[in-house]
Amino acid sequence: MAVERMETAKVAVVGFGTIGSGAVKLLLEQPERLARAVGRKVELVQIVDPDLARPRGVDVPKGMLTDDLRRVLDNREITTVIKLIGGLEPARTVMLKLLESGKNVITANKALLAEHGAELFAKARKAGRSIAFEAAVAGGIPIIAAIGQSLAANRIESIHAILNGTSNFILTRMEEQGTNYASAVAEAQRLGYAEANPAMDVDGTDAAQKLAILAHLAFGARPNWRAIHRVGIDAIEPADIRFANELGYTIKLLAVAELTNQGLELHVSPTLVRRHTPLAGVREAFNAIHVVGDAVGRVFFHGLGAGQMPTASAVIADLIDTLVGRTAITFKTLALWAEDRNAPVPVRDSAEVRGRFYLRLKVEDRPGVLAEISGILGRHNISIASVIQHETDEPAGGVVPLVIMTHAAPEGALDAALGAMGRLPCVRPGTVRLRVRD
């Protein structure tokens, strides 16, 4: 294929950070591959970033990099822009300006979509433009296309997913090397998997934002990501890893969306996952999504959920779809975040959601303690499935761990029971509560 004789599609990149550098590398180094996929030459015309001096590991032609967004907004030949600015502002303002100037936009910013999706998609529809966002969820895993297109014949029944590679890396290190939480976080930071402040990854925020997007795409729900019940991994200790293994489980930070007769269950929490299942085998910084459809049954997606080139792969896939015209069709058909769409699926109150739970309590080693705790659980209609209390070398009267596995119960009932247990003189602070997925 003679690329230079073909019609040309002119594009721009706004945001020249890690992912932007990966996207630029693919655009500049693989012109023939892109031309074959699009059916015409793809020309990168402009890169916009406030930092003109920082090395990015990719050589760009002189004059291509600028800090002036107007050079993109005012260039009518540029029809599509890859916008890779993180955070909410100026990312929101820049995206609105791009849409207003008649550009189709490709983004990897899940926080922006989770927070301002309705506004941005309404602006795109009004302008007759499209937004593509495959890279916003699970990096290089094509889950947006899978749910929005490939599984469109299905009613999605549930999604169970590992959507944050940083947390998964930390939990993997704790399990395989026996390190504590702080040491695992430090290693993740040293290897570049975790930010200097990893709070959004380890407290469930990142996964909740991604889950909100998937819930809207798969179920038509419109949850505020802040309202999704989420628990982080920072309270997990090596003891929990050991007890989980003893019980036949491994611990993963799971994002769950499950359709029930009462509405949609949404939550993000560290969960005991049965060993030898696909989700339990997801290691290091990988992501995975387990989807159940009424026609297709169980489908499992696994791959790198972050990183420069896996995410850039998803970005360029969106660019190809946009230039070919597929994005415009699906954007119009899906009508995401549209006000006139059918009534959204209601999201259940997390207190009503039933599940099995793992509890690790620090209790006094004396007679009658288990009876007091089981009595509280019984008064809240929570049945005990099993109990672990190992013998210790500590003298009687010390503090020992007590592990309880419950049968299914509403989360609200468990919260009430834990509140009552916390007032017992025999129970010390620091109770750990984890969900269980069999």
Buried (B, 14 or more C-beta within 10 A) or exposed (E): EEBEEBEBBBBBBBBBBBBBBBBBBBBBEBBEBBBEBBBBBBBBBBBBBEEEEEEBEBEBEEEBBBEEBEBBBEBEEBBBBBBBBBEBEEBBEBBBBBBBBEBBBBBBBBBBBBBBBBBBBBBBBEBEBBBBBBBBBBBBBBBBBBBBBEBEEBEBBBBBBBBBBBBBBBBBBBBEEEBBBEBBBBBBBEEEBBEEEBEBBBBBBBBBBBBBBBBBBBBBBBBEBEEBBBBBBBBBBBBBBBBBBEBEBBBBBBBBBBBEEEBBBBBBBBBBBBEEBBBBEBBBBBBBBBBBBEEEEEBEBBBBBBBBBBBBBBBBBBBBBBBBEBBBEBBEEBBBBEEEEEEBBEBBBBEBBBBBBBBBBBBBBEEEBBEBBBEBBEEBEBEBBEEBBEEEEEEEEEBBBBBBBBBEBBBBBBBBBBEBBEEBEBBEEEBBBBBBBE
